């Protein structure tokens, strides 16, 4: 692909991402002059793309809605993204494995040979997600979130209960599962529902006015709920201790549950959270190394209690 063609493809890609683009901003993004942008826009118009000029102090451009884009014309990064994305579908839990495989085969056939060679070189295997979500459910729930309409569904194994009536606010993918964050009209409170356990009822209900989320965003709320909180993404119990191991041997096992600070070559300071103080102690004893509790007092008390239990058991 020549420099001019590559630049025009990049320009077309930018015009897709938002409604209006000031001419100078496009020039800066493409690292060219505004005059070059005007020339490239004229070439795209000659190819049939409906790009209108925006009047104003800065001027700009807008790609008309419904404009057909060149089929399957990708740059190298886009080709790699397609190959990785479509091959990763089994791990998402959405039941579209066959469709993803067919899509990858179709995309591959119409790519230039150079990009097809790159795509063919990307092959990997991963664990398939056992939780399966019907793509029709994902589509319908996402549409209800977008349109702000009351969603009705049966939930779980019990289908003899009245349908749940909710105001859907967000769909969140977390650790291989898909969740709906919604205001439950019967419970009069926020609830999360797994999409793989939902059987939708039709038609949907009336339009509702969105409520303020209990957290900064839906992802934070779901992470907070996983740690026993309704608003803040933090564990209810957070303890500090000194562990007789090098920090490099501990950090990879602590992960996102805490922090590890080196003290010297043979010890480190660990701050870690869990549902309970005993839960923290359980995660630390797996290292099979001496440790000293720093605090808080409730953590130290839990350590003494657990030590007594171990002594009694032995």
GUTOR-91397 format. One record per residue (C-alpha): y negated, z, x; residue in three letters; residue number from 0. Coordinates in Angstrom, 1 decimal, m for minus. Layout:
GUTOR-91397
> Y, Z, X, ALA, NUM $
...
***
This chain:
GUTOR-91397
> 0.0, 0.0, 0.0, UNK, 0 $
> m3.3, m1.0, 1.5, UNK, 1 $
> m6.2, 1.4, 1.9, UNK, 2 $
> m8.1, m0.2, m1.0, UNK, 3 $
> m5.1, m0.1, m3.3, UNK, 4 $
> m4.3, 3.4, m2.3, UNK, 5 $
> m7.9, 4.5, m3.0, UNK, 6 $
> m7.9, 2.8, m6.4, UNK, 7 $
> m4.7, 4.6, m7.3, UNK, 8 $
> m6.2, 7.9, m6.3, UNK, 9 $
> m9.3, 7.1, m8.3, UNK, 10 $
> m7.2, 6.3, m11.4, UNK, 11 $
> m5.2, 9.5, m10.9, UNK, 12 $
> m8.5, 11.6, m10.7, UNK, 13 $
> m9.8, 9.9, m13.9, UNK, 14 $
> m6.7, 11.1, m15.7, UNK, 15 $
> m7.1, 14.7, m14.9, UNK, 16 $
> m10.3, 15.4, m16.8, UNK, 17 $
> m12.6, 13.8, m19.3, UNK, 18 $
> m15.8, 13.2, m17.3, UNK, 19 $
> m16.3, 12.6, m13.6, UNK, 20 $
> m19.8, 12.5, m12.0, UNK, 21 $
> m19.9, 9.5, m9.6, UNK, 22 $
> m20.9, 11.6, m6.6, UNK, 23 $
> m18.1, 14.0, m7.2, UNK, 24 $
> m15.6, 11.2, m7.2, UNK, 25 $
> m17.1, 9.8, m4.1, UNK, 26 $
> m16.8, 13.2, m2.3, UNK, 27 $
> m13.2, 13.5, m3.5, UNK, 28 $
> m12.2, 10.1, m2.2, UNK, 29 $
> m14.4, 10.4, 0.9, UNK, 30 $
> m16.3, 7.2, 0.2, UNK, 31 $
> m19.8, 6.2, m0.9, UNK, 32 $
> m20.8, 6.1, m4.6, UNK, 33 $
> m21.2, 2.3, m4.1, UNK, 34 $
> m17.5, 2.0, m3.2, UNK, 35 $
> m16.6, 4.0, m6.3, UNK, 36 $
> m18.6, 1.6, m8.4, UNK, 37 $
> m16.8, m1.3, m6.8, UNK, 38 $
> m13.4, 0.3, m7.4, UNK, 39 $
> m14.2, 1.0, m11.0, UNK, 40 $
> m15.2, m2.6, m11.5, UNK, 41 $
> m11.8, m3.7, m10.1, UNK, 42 $
> m10.0, m1.4, m12.4, UNK, 43 $
> m11.9, m2.8, m15.3, UNK, 44 $
> m10.9, m6.3, m14.3, UNK, 45 $
> m7.3, m5.1, m14.4, UNK, 46 $
> m7.8, m4.0, m18.0, UNK, 47 $
> m8.6, m0.3, m17.7, UNK, 48 $
> m11.2, 0.9, m20.2, UNK, 49 $
> m13.6, 3.0, m18.0, UNK, 50 $
> m17.0, 3.7, m19.5, UNK, 51 $
> m20.1, 4.7, m17.6, UNK, 52 $
> m21.7, 8.1, m18.4, UNK, 53 $
> m25.4, 8.1, m18.7, UNK, 54 $
> m27.4, 11.0, m17.2, UNK, 55 $
> m29.2, 12.2, m14.1, UNK, 56 $
> m26.0, 12.0, m12.0, UNK, 57 $
> m24.1, 9.3, m13.9, UNK, 58 $
> m20.4, 9.2, m14.0, UNK, 59 $
> m17.2, 7.7, m15.4, UNK, 60 $
> m14.7, 8.3, m18.2, UNK, 61 $
> m11.3, 6.8, m18.7, UNK, 62 $
> m10.9, 5.9, m22.4, UNK, 63 $
> m8.2, 7.8, m24.3, UNK, 64 $
> m5.0, 5.8, m24.7, UNK, 65 $
> m5.6, 3.6, m21.6, UNK, 66 $
> m2.3, 2.4, m20.3, UNK, 67 $
> m1.7, 3.3, m16.7, UNK, 68 $
> 0.4, 1.3, m14.2, UNK, 69 $
> 4.0, 2.3, m14.8, UNK, 70 $
> 5.7, 4.2, m12.1, UNK, 71 $
> 3.1, 3.6, m9.3, UNK, 72 $
> 3.3, 6.7, m7.2, UNK, 73 $
> 2.2, 7.8, m3.8, UNK, 74 $
> 4.5, 9.6, m1.4, UNK, 75 $
> 3.8, 13.1, m2.5, UNK, 76 $
> 4.2, 12.2, m6.2, UNK, 77 $
> 7.6, 10.5, m5.5, UNK, 78 $
> 8.8, 13.7, m3.7, UNK, 79 $
> 7.5, 15.8, m6.6, UNK, 80 $
> 9.4, 13.8, m9.1, UNK, 81 $
> 12.6, 13.9, m7.2, UNK, 82 $
> 12.4, 17.7, m6.7, UNK, 83 $
> 11.2, 18.4, m10.2, UNK, 84 $
> 13.9, 16.4, m12.0, UNK, 85 $
> 16.7, 17.7, m9.8, UNK, 86 $
> 15.5, 21.3, m10.5, UNK, 87 $
> 15.8, 21.0, m14.2, UNK, 88 $
> 19.2, 22.8, m14.4, UNK, 89 $
> 17.6, 25.9, m13.0, UNK, 90 $
> 14.9, 26.0, m15.7, UNK, 91 $
> 17.2, 26.8, m18.5, UNK, 92 $
> 15.9, 24.0, m20.7, UNK, 93 $
> 18.8, 22.0, m22.1, UNK, 94 $
> 17.7, 18.6, m20.8, UNK, 95 $
> 20.0, 18.1, m17.8, UNK, 96 $
> 21.3, 14.7, m18.9, UNK, 97 $
> 17.8, 13.5, m19.8, UNK, 98 $
> 16.5, 14.6, m16.4, UNK, 99 $
> 19.3, 12.7, m14.6, UNK, 100 $
> 18.6, 9.6, m16.6, UNK, 101 $
> 14.8, 9.9, m16.0, UNK, 102 $
> 15.4, 10.1, m12.2, UNK, 103 $
> 17.6, 7.1, m12.3, UNK, 104 $
> 15.1, 5.1, m14.3, UNK, 105 $
> 12.2, 6.1, m12.0, UNK, 106 $
> 14.2, 5.3, m8.9, UNK, 107 $
> 15.0, 1.7, m10.1, UNK, 108 $
> 11.3, 0.7, m10.4, UNK, 109 $
> 10.0, 2.3, m7.3, UNK, 110 $
> 9.2, 0.4, m4.1, UNK, 111 $
> 12.1, 0.4, m1.7, UNK, 112 $
> 10.2, 2.7, 0.7, UNK, 113 $
> 9.7, 5.4, m1.9, UNK, 114 $
> 13.2, 4.8, m3.3, UNK, 115 $
> 14.6, 5.6, 0.1, UNK, 116 $
> 12.6, 8.8, 0.3, UNK, 117 $
> 13.7, 9.9, m3.2, UNK, 118 $
> 17.4, 9.1, m2.4, UNK, 119 $
> 17.1, 11.4, 0.7, UNK, 120 $
> 16.2, 14.4, m1.4, UNK, 121 $
> 19.4, 15.8, m2.6, UNK, 122 $
> 20.1, 19.5, m3.1, UNK, 123 $
> 22.2, 21.8, m5.3, UNK, 124 $
> 21.1, 25.1, m7.0, UNK, 125 $
> 22.5, 27.6, m9.4, UNK, 126 $
> 22.4, 26.4, m12.9, UNK, 127 $
> 20.7, 28.7, m15.3, UNK, 128 $
> 23.2, 30.1, m17.8, UNK, 129 $
> 20.5, 30.8, m20.4, UNK, 130 $
> 20.0, 27.6, m22.3, UNK, 131 $
> 16.9, 26.8, m24.4, UNK, 132 $
> 16.9, 24.0, m26.9, UNK, 133 $
> 14.1, 21.6, m25.9, UNK, 134 $
> 13.2, 21.2, m29.6, UNK, 135 $
> 12.5, 24.9, m29.8, UNK, 136 $
> 10.4, 24.8, m26.7, UNK, 137 $
> 8.4, 21.9, m28.0, UNK, 138 $
> 7.9, 23.4, m31.5, UNK, 139 $
> 6.9, 26.9, m30.1, UNK, 140 $
> 4.5, 25.3, m27.6, UNK, 141 $
> 2.9, 23.2, m30.4, UNK, 142 $
> 2.5, 26.4, m32.6, UNK, 143 $
> 0.7, 28.1, m29.6, UNK, 144 $
> m1.5, 25.0, m29.2, UNK, 145 $
> m2.3, 24.6, m32.9, UNK, 146 $
> m2.7, 28.4, m33.5, UNK, 147 $
> m0.4, 28.4, m36.5, UNK, 148 $
> 1.8, 31.3, m37.7, UNK, 149 $
> 5.4, 30.8, m36.5, UNK, 150 $
> 8.5, 31.9, m38.5, UNK, 151 $
> 11.9, 32.3, m37.0, UNK, 152 $
> 15.2, 34.2, m37.1, UNK, 153 $
> 15.8, 36.2, m34.0, UNK, 154 $
> 19.0, 37.3, m32.3, UNK, 155 $
> 22.5, 37.5, m33.9, UNK, 156 $
> 21.3, 39.1, m37.2, UNK, 157 $
> 20.4, 36.3, m39.6, UNK, 158 $
> 20.5, 38.5, m42.7, UNK, 159 $
> 17.1, 40.0, m42.0, UNK, 160 $
> 13.8, 38.5, m43.2, UNK, 161 $
> 12.4, 35.9, m40.8, UNK, 162 $
> 10.0, 37.2, m38.2, UNK, 163 $
> 6.3, 36.2, m38.8, UNK, 164 $
> 4.2, 35.9, m35.7, UNK, 165 $
> 1.0, 34.6, m34.3, UNK, 166 $
> 2.1, 32.8, m31.1, UNK, 167 $
> m0.3, 33.1, m28.2, UNK, 168 $
> 1.6, 31.9, m25.1, UNK, 169 $
> 4.9, 30.6, m23.7, UNK, 170 $
> 5.9, 32.1, m20.3, UNK, 171 $
> 8.7, 31.1, m18.0, UNK, 172 $
> 9.9, 34.1, m15.9, UNK, 173 $
> 12.9, 34.5, m13.7, UNK, 174 $
> 14.9, 31.8, m15.4, UNK, 175 $
> 14.1, 32.8, m19.0, UNK, 176 $
> 11.5, 31.5, m21.5, UNK, 177 $
> 9.5, 33.9, m23.5, UNK, 178 $
> 7.0, 33.8, m26.4, UNK, 179 $
> 4.1, 36.3, m26.4, UNK, 180 $
> 3.1, 36.8, m30.0, UNK, 181 $
> 1.5, 39.2, m32.4, UNK, 182 $
> 4.2, 40.4, m34.7, UNK, 183 $
> 2.6, 40.5, m38.2, UNK, 184 $
> 5.3, 42.9, m39.6, UNK, 185 $
> 5.2, 45.3, m36.6, UNK, 186 $
> 1.4, 44.9, m36.3, UNK, 187 $
> 1.6, 44.7, m32.5, UNK, 188 $
> 2.3, 42.6, m29.5, UNK, 189 $
> 5.9, 41.5, m28.9, UNK, 190 $
> 7.8, 39.2, m26.6, UNK, 191 $
> 10.7, 37.0, m27.8, UNK, 192 $
> 13.2, 35.0, m25.8, UNK, 193 $
> 13.2, 31.3, m26.8, UNK, 194 $
> 17.0, 31.0, m26.4, UNK, 195 $
> 17.4, 33.6, m29.2, UNK, 196 $
> 15.1, 32.0, m31.7, UNK, 197 $
> 16.1, 29.9, m34.7, UNK, 198 $
> 12.9, 28.4, m36.1, UNK, 199 $
> 12.0, 28.3, m39.8, UNK, 200 $
> 10.0, 25.5, m41.2, UNK, 201 $
> 7.3, 24.9, m42.3, UNK, 202 $
> 5.0, 26.9, m40.1, UNK, 203 $
> 2.4, 29.2, m41.6, UNK, 204 $
> m1.4, 29.1, m41.8, UNK, 205 $
> m3.8, 28.8, m38.9, UNK, 206 $
> m4.8, 32.1, m37.3, UNK, 207 $
> m7.7, 33.3, m35.2, UNK, 208 $
> m6.4, 34.1, m31.6, UNK, 209 $
> m6.5, 37.8, m30.6, UNK, 210 $
> m7.5, 39.2, m27.2, UNK, 211 $
> m4.5, 39.6, m25.0, UNK, 212 $
> m3.5, 43.1, m23.9, UNK, 213 $
> m3.6, 42.0, m20.3, UNK, 214 $
> m5.6, 39.6, m18.2, UNK, 215 $
> m3.1, 36.8, m19.1, UNK, 216 $
> 0.3, 36.4, m20.7, UNK, 217 $
> 2.1, 36.3, m17.3, UNK, 218 $
> 0.6, 39.6, m16.3, UNK, 219 $
> 1.6, 41.2, m19.7, UNK, 220 $
> 5.2, 40.1, m19.3, UNK, 221 $
> 5.4, 41.4, m15.8, UNK, 222 $
> 3.9, 44.7, m17.0, UNK, 223 $
> 6.4, 45.0, m19.8, UNK, 224 $
> 9.2, 44.5, m17.3, UNK, 225 $
> 7.9, 47.5, m15.4, UNK, 226 $
> 7.5, 49.7, m18.5, UNK, 227 $
> 3.8, 49.1, m19.0, UNK, 228 $
> 1.8, 47.4, m21.7, UNK, 229 $
> m1.2, 46.2, m19.7, UNK, 230 $
> m0.9, 46.8, m15.9, UNK, 231 $
> 1.6, 45.1, m13.6, UNK, 232 $
> 2.7, 48.2, m11.8, UNK, 233 $
> 5.6, 50.5, m11.8, UNK, 234 $
> 5.3, 53.9, m13.6, UNK, 235 $
> 6.6, 55.7, m10.4, UNK, 236 $
> 5.3, 54.8, m7.0, UNK, 237 $
> 6.4, 56.8, m3.9, UNK, 238 $
> 5.7, 56.9, m0.3, UNK, 239 $
> 8.1, 57.7, 2.6, UNK, 240 $
> 8.8, 57.1, 6.2, UNK, 241 $
> 12.1, 55.3, 7.0, UNK, 242 $
> 13.8, 55.4, 10.4, UNK, 243 $
> 14.1, 51.6, 10.7, UNK, 244 $
> 11.9, 48.9, 12.2, UNK, 245 $
> 9.6, 47.3, 9.6, UNK, 246 $
> 11.0, 43.8, 10.2, UNK, 247 $
> 14.5, 45.0, 9.0, UNK, 248 $
> 13.1, 46.6, 5.8, UNK, 249 $
> 10.3, 44.2, 4.6, UNK, 250 $
> 12.7, 41.4, 3.5, UNK, 251 $
> 14.6, 43.8, 1.2, UNK, 252 $
> 11.6, 45.5, m0.4, UNK, 253 $
> 10.1, 42.3, m1.7, UNK, 254 $
> 7.4, 42.5, m4.3, UNK, 255 $
> 8.3, 46.0, m5.4, UNK, 256 $
> 6.3, 47.6, m2.5, UNK, 257 $
> 4.8, 47.4, 0.9, UNK, 258 $
> 6.1, 48.1, 4.4, UNK, 259 $
> 3.8, 49.2, 7.3, UNK, 260 $
> 5.2, 49.5, 10.9, UNK, 261 $
> 4.7, 52.9, 12.6, UNK, 262 $
> 6.4, 52.2, 15.8, UNK, 263 $
> 9.4, 50.1, 17.0, UNK, 264 $
> 11.9, 52.4, 15.2, UNK, 265 $
> 10.2, 53.5, 12.0, UNK, 266 $
> 8.0, 52.3, 9.2, UNK, 267 $
> 6.0, 53.6, 6.2, UNK, 268 $
> 7.3, 52.3, 2.9, UNK, 269 $
> 5.4, 52.4, m0.5, UNK, 270 $
> 7.7, 51.3, m3.3, UNK, 271 $
> 7.9, 51.6, m7.1, UNK, 272 $
> 10.5, 51.8, m9.7, UNK, 273 $
> 11.2, 53.0, m13.3, UNK, 274 $
> 11.9, 56.5, m12.0, UNK, 275 $
> 11.7, 58.6, m8.9, UNK, 276 $
> 15.5, 58.6, m8.7, UNK, 277 $
> 15.3, 54.8, m8.9, UNK, 278 $
> 13.2, 54.7, m5.7, UNK, 279 $
> 15.6, 57.0, m3.9, UNK, 280 $
> 18.5, 54.8, m4.9, UNK, 281 $
> 16.7, 51.7, m3.5, UNK, 282 $
> 16.0, 53.6, m0.2, UNK, 283 $
> 19.4, 55.1, 0.4, UNK, 284 $
> 20.9, 51.6, 0.5, UNK, 285 $
> 19.3, 51.3, 4.0, UNK, 286 $
> 21.7, 54.0, 5.2, UNK, 287 $
> 19.0, 55.5, 7.5, UNK, 288 $
> 17.2, 58.8, 7.7, UNK, 289 $
> 13.9, 59.0, 5.7, UNK, 290 $
> 11.2, 61.5, 5.0, UNK, 291 $
> 9.4, 61.7, 1.6, UNK, 292 $
> 5.6, 61.7, 2.0, UNK, 293 $
> 4.6, 62.0, m1.7, UNK, 294 $
> 3.6, 62.5, m4.4, UNK, 295 $
> 5.0, 65.9, m5.2, UNK, 296 $
> 7.1, 64.6, m8.1, UNK, 297 $
> 8.8, 62.3, m5.8, UNK, 298 $
> 9.6, 65.1, m3.3, UNK, 299 $
> 11.0, 67.2, m6.2, UNK, 300 $
> 13.2, 64.4, m7.3, UNK, 301 $
> 14.5, 64.1, m3.8, UNK, 302 $
> 15.4, 67.8, m3.7, UNK, 303 $
> 17.2, 67.5, m7.1, UNK, 304 $
> 19.2, 64.5, m6.0, UNK, 305 $
> 20.1, 66.2, m2.7, UNK, 306 $
> 21.5, 69.1, m4.7, UNK, 307 $
> 23.6, 66.7, m6.8, UNK, 308 $
> 25.0, 65.0, m3.8, UNK, 309 $
> 25.8, 68.4, m2.2, UNK, 310 $
> 27.6, 69.5, m5.4, UNK, 311 $
> 29.5, 66.3, m5.6, UNK, 312 $
> 30.8, 66.6, m2.0, UNK, 313 $
***
